[in-house]
Amino acid sequence: MTVDHVSPKTCVCYIANQGYLFQSLVSAIQARQLSPADCDIILYDLTRSPGEESARIRHVCDVKGIRYIWESPECLGGLHIMNARLFLDQLLPSHYREILYLDGDTQVVGDLTPLLSYRPLDGHLCAVRDPMIYLRRVDRLAEGFEAEISAFGEEYVNSGVFRVSRDSWAAISREALAQMGSDTNALHFEDQTIINRVTAGRRDFASMRWNFPGFILGYGIEAITPPSIVHFMSNPRPWQGA
């Protein structure tokens, strides 16, 4: 594992559609402000019929130095947009070789350079342990969730933020997509759990600061591990009201 200078071929990537474009845009603007200038910020819009919202998002992206790309959701082959991250290798222009993927329900509050500069081992995915593994310890996890993640012990990661090379992600995605089917539809976190399955033994674990659960803000943990990326991974989310 090595840390190197950020390459011009590195990007921070978001994928959203109508109803989640604004939240993703806010995070992308923050990422632009807190990333090296030679790292591109990309927002994919997979809205089926882009209208006024998409036009406004595109305009703001142009002003803020974010690369806006519209893509038809047909590229997902009928899969739900939550699986779109598995198509990053097919979506991104070929010159991007290093990827930092962020879900749209994140807020970037610290410098991303250390994470962008990190180089995972070949074939590995760099991600943060999902907070569900800690909820298990205090019997606060729903029974159905417990059954799904217990096999992973404390190595189950959240797929809302990850750092990976393009080649590694292409191989991981192919394996994950090949496993999707009628026998995985019953999973609560289908794509995330399958990603965990196919990366067993091939995960580099990052600090919680890079995927800090929004629901534990205010409990004092942020004083121990100051977040750089806050992930509002459960309801209520800030944009849903007080």
N, C-alpha and C positions, 0 to 999 in steps of 0.2 A: 504494500500500500504506500503510495507516494502522494505528496502534495506538490503541485506545480503551479506555474502561472496560468491564469485563465486564457484559454485559446480563443481566437476569433470564431472558431467553429463550435463554441459552446452557446447554448440557449436555455432560457427559462421558458417553459411552455405551459400554457393553459388551454383547456378545451371546454367550451360552454355552448349553450343554445339559449333561445329566448326564455327569459325569466331568471337566468343566472348570468347574463352577460354583464350587468352592471357590477355585481359583486366581484366577478372575475377581473373586470376592468380596474376597480379600485386596488385590488391586490397587485395587478400588473403595473400600475403606476408606481406603487410603493417599491416593487421589485426593480423598476427602472431607476428609481432614485437611489437604491441601495445595492446596486450591482455595478461592476466595472463597465466602462463605456463600450468596450469591445465585446461584451456579452449581449446578444440579442434577446429581447423579450418578445414572445410570440403569443398572440391570442387567436385561437381557432374558434370560429363561429360556425357551429353545425346546425343553425336554424334552417328548417326545411325551406321556408319561403321568406327570405330576409326582407324586412320592411323598414319602417322608420327607426325602430330601436337599433337595428343593425347599422343603419346609415349613421346614426348619431355616435354609436360606439366606434365605428370606423373613423369618423372625423376626430374624435378625441384621441384615438390611437395615433393618428397622423401627427397631431399636435404634440403629443407626449413622447414621441419616439418609440412607439410600440408597433411591432409588425402585426397588422390585422390580416387574417386569411380566412375567407369563407370557403367552406367545403360542404358538399352535399352529404347529409347523413346516410345516403345510400352507400357510402364508402364503408359503413359498419356492417354491411351484409345482413341487416335486420336486427342486429343486437342493440340493446339499450345504450344510450349515450354514456352511462357509467362505465361501459367497457371500452370507451374510445381511447383510453390511454394505451390499450393493447394494440392500437393501430398507429402509434407514433412513428414507428420506423417507416411505415408506408406513407404517412402524411408529410413528414418533414422533408424539406429540400435536402438533397444529398450531401451538401457541404457541412451540415451540422453533425458533428461526431460525438459530442458530449451533451447530455441532457439533464436538466433539473426540472422535474415535473412538479407542479403545484396544483392542487384542487382550487376551485374558485372561491370556496368558503374559507379562505385563509387571509391573514393580514401579515404583511411583511413589516417587521418593526426593528430589525437589526441588519447589519451589513451581511450580505450573502456571500461575500468573497471567499471566506474559509470553506464553505460547503461547495461552491462552484470550483474551487481549486483542488478539491479532493478527488483523487483518482481511485475508484474501487478496483479490486482485483478483477482480472479478466473473467467474464462470466458471472460476476457478482452484482448484486443489487445493494445499494446503500440506503437504508431506511431506518425509521425509529420504531421501537416497540410500541404496539398499540396499547392504550390505557386499559383496555379490557383485561389484560393480564394482571394488572394491579387490583382491579375491582374483584377479580377472582379470590384474591387473598383475604378480602374482608367480606366475602359472601354477598357482594352487591351486584353480581352479574346474573342476568336472566338465565334460566335453566337451558333454554334453547341455544343461547350464545355459548354457554359453558361447554355444551356437548360439541360444538363446532370447533372451538379453539383449544380445547384441553390437550389434544394430541400434540400440539406444538410446544407445550410447556411455556417457557418464558421467552420464546424466540418468535412469537407471532408479531409481525410488523403491520403497521398501517400503510396503506398504499396511496394515501392522499398527498404525500410528499416523498419523493425518492430521487436519488442521484444515481446515474447509470451511464455507461457508454452506449452509443447507438447499437454497436454490434452485439453487445451483451443483451440489450433490451429486445433486439430482433429475435434472438434465440429464445429468450424467456417468453416473449409474447406468443411465438409459434407453439411452444409447449403448452402454454395456458389456454390458448384458443382451441387446441386439439383436445383438451380435456372437458371443454364446455359441452353440455348436452342435457338430456332429460334427467340424468342421474345427479346433476349438480344444481338444477333449478331450485331445489328445496333449501339450498344453503342460504343463510341470512346475509352473508357477505360474499356472494358467489365469486366475483372476479378477484377480490382481495384474498380470500381463502385459497383459491387456486394459485394465485401468484405465490403465496406462502408455500404451497405444496411443491411447486416446481423449482423454487429457489432454496429448498432445504439444503443446508450445508454450504450455501453460496450467498450468504447475506453478511454485509458489513453493517454493524449496528451503530447508529449515530445518536448523539445526545438528544434528550427530549427538547432541548432548546430549538431544534430544527423542525419540530412538529409538536408544539406545545398545546395541549388540549384547552380549548377556551373555557370549558366548564369548571376548570380548577383555578382560573384566575381569581385572585383575592384570598387564596388560602395560604399565601406566604411562600409557596414553592417557587414562584417567580423570583424571589430574593435569593434562592439557592441556585437556581438554573435560569438566569435571565433569558427569556425567549427572544429568538430572532424571527421565527415564524409562528404565529398563533393560528390554530386550526379550529374553527367552530364546527366540530364534527358531530354535534348533537343539538337537538332543540332544547330551549329556544335559542335562535340565532339573533345577533344584534339588529338585523334589519327586519325582524318580525315584530318589533315593538318593545315597549318597556317590559 
